[in-house]
Amino acid sequence: MQGTMLYGPRDIRFEHRPDPTITKPTDAILRLSATCVCGSDLWPYRGIAQLKQPTPMGHEYCGIVEEVGKEVRNIKSGQFVVGSFAASDNTCVICKDGYQSSCVQREFMSTAQASLLRVPLADGTLVATRDLPPKELIPSLLAASDVLGTGWFAADAANVKPGTTAVVVGDGAVGLLAVLSAKQMGAERIIAMSRHEARQKLAREFGATDIVSERGDEGIARIKDLTNGIGADSVCECVGAQESMMQAIRSTRPGGYVSYVGVPHGVELDGEQLFYAEIHLHGGPAPVRRYLPDLINLVLTEKINPGKVFDLTLPLDQVAEGYRAMDERRAIKALLRP
């Protein structure tokens, strides 16, 4: 098969790789219907996260099961499935508590920008649809594999409830879908922080009631102005940078909630400042598997359309252009068709 490899900063290649095979009896092999480029892929692409060797890429996926190992019981060949970026057994004490992304047997997926994919712990990782979904819903089902589940976790961890005010810091796919999630959870006011017109427009489509384009101290002041001087009930940090994290913490009212779901790079917190902020802080790798059944149902019943975050669709062999477009902010998120 052909697959995506990152050799170094901005050096993406689509080249021959061995076909995946069943290596453990709990594995499944999928033929992918769609995959994509993630915002977190841009960290190593830009050279911010260092690679020691050429590395296969991709952790978002959905497709048809081609083969299963002899110990797989619930997933069958021919089913359409969606899986998380973190493989999990879904039976350990951590999984049962809803944190499958920290499963004791966790394996992070990393080879999904290809036509075929081996999924470990298939019974615990994959969720099958009852029937083969219509092609027009594939982008939204793909979104559930990571960015929708991560946006949902952002809103959930930030304790978004009916009638509350939520702020979303970050206008990438995860941030935009945190807006959608906050809307689904009943937030009365949703403030999206964005400087980009196309992303602002999509944020409003997903449920944002206000847009704040300022950043740093000015952005925090605008949030305070919009919340009677006290700050927001719930703030979702969806970037992973120092400025965005501090903007989130300082925009939250005492007693409020901050979630952080962006992979952190260079983030350091001041203990004294955090102490006197008196906020709840919760985040990490999103336990997407916890939410997958409900998110898939919302997509299949067409109550949500998260696939709108894909504003660029390319054949898989043009994956390098997908990376360039996202790196240059010409695209929010690039969908790849094998």
N, C-alpha and C positions, 0 to 999 in steps of 0.2 A: 504494500500500500504506500501512499504518499502521506507525509505528515509534516508538521511545522517544527522547526528547530530554531532556537536562538543561539547564535554563536558569540555574540558580544553586543555592545551598544549599537542599536539600530541595524543590526545584521540578522534579519529574519530570512530564513530559507525554507522553501517547500521542497522536500526531497524524499527519496526512497527510505522507508523504514520497514523493519520486519512486521509482518502481520501479527497482531496479538493472539495469544493462545491461552487456553485454560491452564493456569499454573497451580492453582489451589482448587479443591473441590467445591469451594464456596464462591467461585468466580462466575461471571457471565461475560459473554462477548456481545457487544452491540454494533449494529450498522447504524451510523448516526444519520438522523434526518436533518439536523442542524447543529452548529456549534457557533462560537463567537469569540471576540476579543474582549477581555475584561479590563477595566481601568487599573486593576492591580497588576496586570501583565505589563503595564507601562513602566512600573518601577524598575524591573530588570532591563526592559527594552531601552530605557534612558541611561542605564548604567548606574542608577542610584542603589539598586540592590545588586551586589556583585555575584557573577557566576564564575564557578571554577572550571567549567567545561561546557561544551555545547549541550543544550538542554531542550528536551521536548516541551511543548507549551500546550496550554488549554485545560480548563477545568469545568466548563459549562457544556451541558450535553443533553440530548434527548434522542431517542431512536428506537429501532426494532431489535428485539433480542434475537440473536442468531444461534447461540449455543449457551448452555449452562453446565456448571459442574455437577458432579453426582450427588453432592450434598445440598444443592439448591432445591428448596421445596415450594416456594410461593411464586417464583418468577418462572415463566414458561417461554419457550421459543415462539416467536411470532407476535408476542405482546409489544405494544408501544409503552415505553417507560420513560420516566424522568428521574434523575438522580441528583444527589447533592454533590458539591465539590469536595466534601469530606466523607469518605466511606466509613460506615459504622455498622456494628452488629445489631443495634437497636434493641439489645436485650440486657446489657450490663446496667449496673446501678446508675451510672452517669447518664446513659441514654434514657433510662426510664424516668429520670428527673427532667428530661427535655433538653439535654445538652449533648446531642449526638456528635457535634463537631469536636468534642473532647472525649469521645469514646475510648475505652481502654485499648481497643484494637484499631483506632483511627488510622486511616491512610489518606493523605491529601491526593486528589486527582491531579494529574499533570501532563496528560498525553492526549487531551480531547480534541485538539485542533487537527483532526485526521478523519479518515472515513470510517475506521474501525476503532473500537475502544474496549479494553478489558476493565471491568468493574469488579473490584474485590467486594467480599461480603454482600453479595447481590441481594439476598433476602432482606437484609437490614437497610440497604442503601437505596434501592430502587422502589419506585411506586408505579404500578401499572394502571393504565386507563382501561375501562371496561371494553371499549371499542377503539379501533384506529381513528384518531381524531382527524377532522378536516384540515387540509393543508394551510388554510388561512389562520388556524389557531396555533400552528407550530411555533411562530416567534414568541407568543405569549407563554406557551408551555416551556420553551427554552429559558425564558426569563425566570421562571420559577426555580430553575436549577441553581441560581445564585442571586442575581441582583434583586429579584422580587422577594425572595426569601430573606435576603439581607436587609432590604428596606423594611420588610415586615418586622423583622427582629429589632431594627432601629426604633420603630414606633412602639413596639411592645415593651422593649427594655426601658424606653423613656416614659412608660406608664401613660401613654395616650389613652384618654377615656372620653366618653361623650361630654361635650360642653367645655373641654379644656382648650387652652391655647398652645399650639405646637410650633416650634421653629425647626427648620431643616437647614443645616449648614452644609453646603455642597450641592452642585447642580449637575453632577454626573448621573449615570443611570441609577445608581443606588439612591442618591439623594432624591431624584425625581420619583422613584418608587416608594421612598419613605413618605413623600407627600401623598401619593395614592393610598398608602397604607394608613396614614393618619386620618385621611378622609373616610376610609372604610371603618375605622375604629370610632368615628363619631366626633372628632375634634371640631369645635365650633369655629376656631380661627387657625389657619395654617399659614405661617410666614415662611416663604422660600427665599433664601439668600442666594442671589444670582446676578451676574453682570451680563449675561448673554441673552439676547432677545429671543432666539429660537427656544432656548431652554426655559426662559420665563414663560413663554407661550404654552409649552407643554406642561409646565408646573401648574398653570392655571387650569388647563384641561383636566389635570389629575386632581384638582381640588384646592389649590393654593388660593387664599383670599387676599394675600398681600405679598408684595415683592420688595425686598430690601437689597439694593445694589451696593451699598457701602460695606466696607470691610474694617477689621480692626476696631479701634476705639469708636470710630464713626458708626460702624455697623452695630456695635453694642448699644450706643446711644440711641440709634433708631429703634432697636428692639425695645429699649426701656420706654421710649416715647409712645410706642404702640401698645404698651402694657401698663399704662398708668404709673410708670416709673419703677415698677417692682421686678420686672422680668417675666419670662414665660414659664408655664407649668412644666412643659416637656421640651427638650431640645435634643435633636438627633445630629450627631457629628458624623458626617459621611465622607470625610476626606482622608484624615490620618496625618495631618501636618500640625506643627506647633501652633501656628496662628489660628487654624480652624478649631483646634481643641480649646484654646483659651477663649476664643470667641464664643464657643458653645457654653463653657462653664460660666463665663461672666454675663451671659444673656439669660441665665436661669435664675428664677426667684429662689430665695431661701426655702427649703423644703421641697423644691422641685426636683426634676429628674433629668439627667444627661445620659444618653446612650452614645457609645462610640463603636462604630463598625468599620471605619476605614482602617486599612492596615497601617499601623503607625510607623513613621519614619522621622526620627529626630525629635520625638515628643518627650518632653520632660515636664513634670508637674511639681509645683512649689507646695510643699506640705502645709506651710502656714496659711497660704492663700486658700488652699483647698479646705483646710480646717474651718476657716471663717466663712467660706461660701455656704456651708451647711446644706449641701445638695446630696442627692443620691446619684451614684456614678456606676454604670453597669454596661458591659459590652464585651467584645471579643469576636472570634470567628462565629459567624451566625449559625445557629443550629437549624439549618434549612430543612433537614429531614423532619423536624418537629412539625413544621407548617405545611409540608408538601401536599398531604391529602386535601386539606382545606383550600390551599391555593390552586391546586389543579381543578378542584370542583368549581371555584369561582371563575376560572378561565373557561372551562367547558360549558358553563351555564351563561357565559358572556356577560357576567356582572362586572368584570374588570377587563381592561385591554392593555396589560403592561408591555405588550410587544411594540407599542408605539415608541419605546426608547430606541429601537433599532431604526436609525435613520439612514443607514447605508447597508445594502445587501450585495455581497460579492460571492463569486465562486470560490471555493476553498483554496484553489491554487493561486488566488490573488490575495492571500492573507497578508502579505507584506504591505499592500496598499491599505488594508484595514488598520494595521498598526500605525502607518503614517498619518492616516486621516484622523485617528483618535489623538495621536500625539500632537498634531497641529490644531486640534480642536475644530476640525472641519466636520467631525461626526461625533455624536454622543456615544453611539455604540454600533459596532460593525457586526452584522450577522453573516455567517459563512455557510454556504450550501455545498456539501460534499458532492 
